[in-house]
Amino acid sequence: MLVIDDVILLPFSFGDDQIMPNYLALVFKVLHKLTLEEMYPLDKIQNAIKENRMLYEFNENTKENYEKENKRLIKQLKMAKKVKELSFGVKMTTLN
């Protein structure tokens, strides 16, 4: 488990009194990216969409419930795809 205090105080452990200018911004971008990826796991959402469809096809779910759940899952899927696109940008900034 990552402890935020350790990440924030890392530059001070080398004896310098000044923090690198972009260090904190970079740390928070990466933490934000990881949090979003955990909130919107692309593979789990895709599996939930498949499971919802199977439940409907096997008549274990009503059409109303299927459509409602499918709509919610599709919104989550779109968000997960956006998060994945944004995470690529964060990785690029960490390399530069």
GROMACS elastic network, one bead per residue, 0.5 to 0.9 nm:
[ bonds ]
;  ai    aj funct       b0    kb
    2     5     6  0.88961   500
    2     6     6  0.79702   500
    2     7     6  0.80437   500
    3     6     6  0.55388   500
    3     7     6  0.67895   500
    4     7     6  0.51347   500
    4     8     6  0.61768   500
    4     9     6  0.85113   500
    5     8     6  0.51853   500
    5     9     6  0.59412   500
    5    10     6  0.83375   500
    6     9     6  0.52576   500
    6    10     6  0.58829   500
    7    10     6  0.52775   500
    7    11     6  0.83158   500
    7    24     6  0.88670   500
    7    27     6  0.74647   500
    8    11     6  0.73522   500
    8    12     6  0.85442   500
    8    23     6  0.85921   500
    8    24     6  0.68731   500
    8    27     6  0.77112   500
    9    12     6  0.54436   500
    9    13     6  0.67184   500
   10    13     6  0.53223   500
   10    14     6  0.75121   500
   11    14     6  0.59239   500
   11    15     6  0.77979   500
   11    16     6  0.69979   500
   11    17     6  0.83665   500
   11    18     6  0.78887   500
   11    19     6  0.60064   500
   11    20     6  0.74845   500
   11    23     6  0.84216   500
   12    15     6  0.55806   500
   12    16     6  0.56258   500
   12    17     6  0.63047   500
   12    18     6  0.75149   500
   12    19     6  0.72112   500
   13    16     6  0.75433   500
   14    17     6  0.88806   500
   16    19     6  0.74885   500
   18    21     6  0.84811   500
   19    22     6  0.83350   500
   19    23     6  0.69908   500
   19    24     6  0.80277   500
   20    23     6  0.52693   500
   20    24     6  0.78491   500
   21    24     6  0.73742   500
   21    25     6  0.81259   500
   22    25     6  0.52744   500
   22    26     6  0.60037   500
   22    27     6  0.86004   500
   23    26     6  0.51407   500
   23    27     6  0.61692   500
   23    28     6  0.87038   500
   24    27     6  0.50003   500
   24    28     6  0.61524   500
   24    29     6  0.84966   500
   25    28     6  0.52722   500
   25    29     6  0.61105   500
   25    30     6  0.86653   500
   26    29     6  0.50935   500
   26    30     6  0.62257   500
   26    31     6  0.85915   500
   26    90     6  0.84068   500
   26    93     6  0.80880   500
   26    94     6  0.71265   500
   27    30     6  0.52868   500
   27    31     6  0.61655   500
   27    32     6  0.85478   500
   28    32     6  0.59169   500
   28    33     6  0.84378   500
   29    32     6  0.50725   500
   29    33     6  0.61183   500
   29    34     6  0.86440   500
   29    90     6  0.68747   500
   30    33     6  0.50256   500
   30    34     6  0.61751   500
   30    35     6  0.85513   500
   30    87     6  0.83523   500
   30    90     6  0.67505   500
   30    91     6  0.81113   500
   30    94     6  0.84845   500
   31    34     6  0.51399   500
   31    35     6  0.60928   500
   31    36     6  0.86179   500
   32    35     6  0.51052   500
   32    36     6  0.61893   500
   32    37     6  0.85772   500
   33    36     6  0.52289   500
   33    37     6  0.61399   500
   33    38     6  0.86180   500
   33    83     6  0.74829   500
   33    84     6  0.87416   500
   33    86     6  0.77821   500
   33    87     6  0.58528   500
   33    90     6  0.74621   500
   34    37     6  0.50747   500
   34    38     6  0.61812   500
   34    39     6  0.86130   500
   34    87     6  0.83008   500
   35    38     6  0.51374   500
   35    39     6  0.61867   500
   35    40     6  0.86676   500
   36    40     6  0.60248   500
   36    41     6  0.83807   500
   36    80     6  0.81227   500
   36    83     6  0.65664   500
   36    84     6  0.89471   500
   36    87     6  0.89984   500
   37    40     6  0.51965   500
   37    41     6  0.57072   500
   37    42     6  0.80529   500
   37    80     6  0.72883   500
   37    83     6  0.65949   500
   37    84     6  0.73163   500
   37    87     6  0.82291   500
   38    41     6  0.56981   500
   39    80     6  0.84110   500
   40    43     6  0.89693   500
   40    44     6  0.82712   500
   40    45     6  0.74912   500
   40    76     6  0.68487   500
   40    77     6  0.76686   500
   40    79     6  0.71408   500
   40    81     6  0.86291   500
   40    83     6  0.76710   500
   41    44     6  0.55186   500
   41    45     6  0.63078   500
   41    46     6  0.87708   500
   41    77     6  0.86180   500
   41    80     6  0.65138   500
   42    45     6  0.53110   500
   42    46     6  0.62551   500
   42    47     6  0.87102   500
   42    76     6  0.86029   500
   42    77     6  0.65540   500
   42    80     6  0.55295   500
   42    81     6  0.70479   500
   42    84     6  0.82776   500
   43    46     6  0.51297   500
   43    47     6  0.61805   500
   43    48     6  0.86244   500
   44    47     6  0.50474   500
   44    48     6  0.61344   500
   44    49     6  0.86825   500
   45    49     6  0.62793   500
   45    50     6  0.87418   500
   45    73     6  0.66265   500
   45    74     6  0.84055   500
   45    76     6  0.71285   500
   45    77     6  0.61874   500
   45    80     6  0.83113   500
   46    49     6  0.51329   500
   46    50     6  0.64143   500
   46    51     6  0.87054   500
   46    73     6  0.82259   500
   46    74     6  0.88567   500
   46    77     6  0.71712   500
   47    50     6  0.50784   500
   47    51     6  0.61014   500
   47    52     6  0.85244   500
   48    52     6  0.59904   500
   48    53     6  0.85152   500
   48    70     6  0.89542   500
   48    73     6  0.74882   500
   49    52     6  0.51299   500
   49    53     6  0.62457   500
   49    54     6  0.86959   500
   49    69     6  0.83979   500
   49    70     6  0.64980   500
   49    73     6  0.63942   500
   49    74     6  0.78000   500
   50    53     6  0.51106   500
   50    54     6  0.62029   500
   50    55     6  0.86769   500
   51    54     6  0.50481   500
   51    55     6  0.61620   500
   51    56     6  0.86247   500
   52    55     6  0.52023   500
   52    56     6  0.63516   500
   52    57     6  0.87401   500
   52    61     6  0.81460   500
   52    66     6  0.65255   500
   52    69     6  0.74071   500
   52    70     6  0.70957   500
   53    56     6  0.51413   500
   53    57     6  0.61742   500
   53    58     6  0.86708   500
   53    61     6  0.89713   500
   53    66     6  0.72241   500
   53    70     6  0.80847   500
   54    58     6  0.61081   500
   54    59     6  0.85211   500
   54    60     6  0.85131   500
   55    58     6  0.52682   500
   55    59     6  0.62636   500
   55    60     6  0.50563   500
   55    61     6  0.55960   500
   55    62     6  0.88249   500
   55    66     6  0.81846   500
   56    59     6  0.50656   500
   56    60     6  0.57850   500
   56    62     6  0.64964   500
   56    63     6  0.68343   500
   56    65     6  0.87035   500
   56    66     6  0.62350   500
   57    60     6  0.75841   500
   57    61     6  0.80773   500
   58    61     6  0.77766   500
   59    62     6  0.69169   500
   59    63     6  0.88103   500
   61    64     6  0.82552   500
   61    65     6  0.64296   500
   61    66     6  0.63156   500
   62    65     6  0.52808   500
   62    66     6  0.60518   500
   62    67     6  0.85918   500
   63    67     6  0.60636   500
   63    68     6  0.85014   500
   64    67     6  0.53333   500
   64    68     6  0.61836   500
   64    69     6  0.86129   500
   65    68     6  0.51105   500
   65    69     6  0.60200   500
   65    70     6  0.82991   500
   66    69     6  0.52714   500
   66    70     6  0.58459   500
   66    71     6  0.84550   500
   67    71     6  0.60019   500
   67    72     6  0.85961   500
   68    71     6  0.52845   500
   68    72     6  0.64328   500
   68    73     6  0.87648   500
   69    72     6  0.51186   500
   69    73     6  0.61110   500
   69    74     6  0.85422   500
   70    73     6  0.50449   500
   70    74     6  0.59925   500
   70    75     6  0.85992   500
   71    74     6  0.51804   500
   71    75     6  0.63821   500
   71    76     6  0.87844   500
   72    75     6  0.52830   500
   72    76     6  0.64265   500
   72    77     6  0.87341   500
   73    77     6  0.60439   500
   73    78     6  0.86369   500
   74    78     6  0.62154   500
   74    79     6  0.86105   500
   75    78     6  0.52169   500
   75    79     6  0.63233   500
   75    80     6  0.86436   500
   76    79     6  0.50472   500
   76    80     6  0.60452   500
   76    81     6  0.86055   500
   77    81     6  0.61866   500
   77    82     6  0.86391   500
   78    81     6  0.51683   500
   78    82     6  0.63197   500
   78    83     6  0.86801   500
   79    82     6  0.50521   500
   79    83     6  0.61512   500
   79    84     6  0.86057   500
   80    84     6  0.61739   500
   80    85     6  0.86746   500
   81    84     6  0.50152   500
   81    85     6  0.62703   500
   81    86     6  0.86500   500
   82    85     6  0.50505   500
   82    86     6  0.61666   500
   82    87     6  0.85448   500
   83    86     6  0.50420   500
   83    87     6  0.60151   500
   83    88     6  0.87575   500
   84    87     6  0.50726   500
   84    88     6  0.65831   500
   85    88     6  0.54747   500
   85    89     6  0.70456   500
   86    89     6  0.52114   500
   86    90     6  0.65895   500
   86    91     6  0.88911   500
   87    90     6  0.50292   500
   87    91     6  0.62546   500
   87    92     6  0.86334   500
   88    91     6  0.51567   500
   88    92     6  0.63020   500
   88    93     6  0.88541   500
   89    92     6  0.50869   500
   89    93     6  0.64001   500
   89    94     6  0.88121   500
   90    93     6  0.51611   500
   90    94     6  0.63276   500
   90    95     6  0.88056   500
   91    94     6  0.51564   500
   91    95     6  0.64633   500
   91    96     6  0.89373   500
   92    95     6  0.52537   500
   92    96     6  0.64808   500
   93    96     6  0.51624   500
